[in-house]
Amino acid sequence: ARLVGLAMSRGIMKDELDGSDDDVSLDRVHELVDTAHREATGTIVDLRDLARGIHPPALDNGLGDALTTLAARSTLPTTARVDLAHRPSEAVETIVYFCTAELLTNAVKHSGASRASIDVREVGSTLYLRVHDDGAGGAEVGRTVGSGLAGLADRVATVDGTLVIDSPVGGPTDITIAIPVGS
């Protein structure tokens, strides 16, 4: 919408300037330039927000820092351990980051857990993410309409990964994501 507004403002400016010198209102052109500038600035902010949703700034320093920050900010006491031989691709980092955030949110909202842990390691050509909580268990894909776990399984599948849930009723819950990362 902002880009459409910007294009319209620029079109009106062009029409104003294409008129004869007698018809050009500098005040009107100034007003249109100000409007276009505000629209362009707003569009830049919107695009930055969108980009952050795709690639969180927390990942700028790598997955270890990003997951440690997630753990520290969680309302559930959470530890994080990341042991990677290589920095994964941006796509893998982003998926692991968002999956971890969703799994911690699920633990806080649904498990009644008193603590959680995040463990990321690379074994051979596979990155493993394990999120554990000591809550009530019972998590499963599709258990409720709009299950976040089904969405996570779909997200992980986009990079040929898998999601395994071990969550017996009574707990604890272990969710492991495996993603091929090459050699």
N, C-alpha and C positions, 0 to 999 in steps of 0.2 A: 504494500500500500504506500509505503514511504517512497519507493522508487517511482511509482506512478505519479505521486504528488510532485516529486522532483522533476520528472519529465514534463509534466503539465506546466509547472512554474517556468521552466526553461523555454517551453514553447511560447508561452505568453510573452516572456522577455524578448524572444526573437521577433514575434509579431510587433511588439512595441518599437523595437529598434529598426525593423524593416520599413516602418512608416516614414513619411517625409519628416525633415528636420522640424517643421512647424508642429507636427502631431506628437513628437516625442515628449513625454512628461518625465523629466529626470526623477522627480519624486516617486512616480509610479515604478520606474525601472529600479530605483533604489529599494523600494518596498519588495519588489519581486526578487531581487538579488538576495535580500535578507531572508525572505521566505525559503528560497532555494538553498541558501547556506544552512538554515536550520534543518531543513529536510535532509540534506546531505549529512550533516553532523548526526542527526537522529538515526539515519540509515547505518552509518558506521557503528554506532553504539549497538544497534540491533544485530548487525552482522557479527560483531565481537561476542555478544551474548550467545548467539547461535554457535559460533566456533567454539566457545567454551563448553557448550553442551556436547559438542562432538569430540573435542580434545581439551579436557580440563587442564587449566594452568598447573594444577598440582603435579601433573605428569612431566612438566618441563625438566625436573631434576631426576626423573626416573621413577620406576614403579615402587622401589623400596621406600623412597621419601613419601610418595603419594599414599601408599597403604599405611605407613606409620602415622601419617597425618589423619587418615580416616579413623584409625584405631584410637588415636588421642582425642578426637572430637566426638567419638561415640558416647552416648549416654550410658552405655553398657560397658563396664570395665573390659577392655580388649587389649590383647597383646598382638604384635605383628612380628613375623619373622620372614624375611625374604632372602633367599639364597639362590642367586642366578649367576651362571657363568657368563652369560651374554645378555645385553639389553635386547628385549624382544622388539618386534616391529611396533610401529605406532598403533596399528589396528589391534594387535594382541594386547598391548598395554591398556588401550582404551576399554576393550571388552573386559579384561580382568578387573580394572578399576571399577567400572560400573556394576559388574556382577558382585564384587566385594561390597560395594555400597548398598546394593539391594539386599544381599544376604544379611548384612548387619542390621539393616532396617527391619527385615523380617524377624530377626532374633529379638530385637527390642519390642516390636509390636505384638508378636504372636507366641513367643516361646516361654516367657516368664523366667528367662535365664538370669543367672547372677553374674556370669562372665562369658566371654567369647575369646576365640583366638583365630588369627589369620596366619596361614602358613603357605608360602609360595616357594617352590623349588623347581629346578630344572633337572630332569633325569633323562639322560640320553638326549633325544630330540623332542622331548615333550615337557611342556610347562604344566605343573600341577598347582592348582589353587585349592586349598582346603580351608573351609570356614567351619569351625566347631563352636557349638554352644552347649551349655549344661542345662538347657531348658527341658520343657515337657515333651518334646518330640512330636511325632505325628505329621511332620511335613511331607508332602507328596505333590507331584505335578498334577495339576488339574483338580485338586481337592476342592477348591472353590472356584466359582465363576471368575474369570479374569485373573487367574493365578499368576503371580509374578514369577513363579518357578518355571512355568511353561514358556514365558517370555525369555527367561534366562537361557533355557535349553535351546530355544530358537536362535538367540543371539550367538551363543557358543557354536552352534552348528554352522554359522556363516563362515567360520574359519576351520571347519572340519573337526571341531572339538566335541567333547561329550560332557554331560552332567550326570553325576551319580549321587543319589540321596540315600543316606543311611540314617533313618530317623524313627526308631521304634517308639510307639506310644509309651510315655514315661521318660523318654529321652535316653541319652543325649542326642543331638543332631550333628551329623557330619555331612557336609555337602562338598563334593570334590568335582572340580572341573579340570579336564585334561585337554590341552591344546597343543597340537603339533607345532613346533617352532623351527624345525630343520636341524641341521647338524652344525 
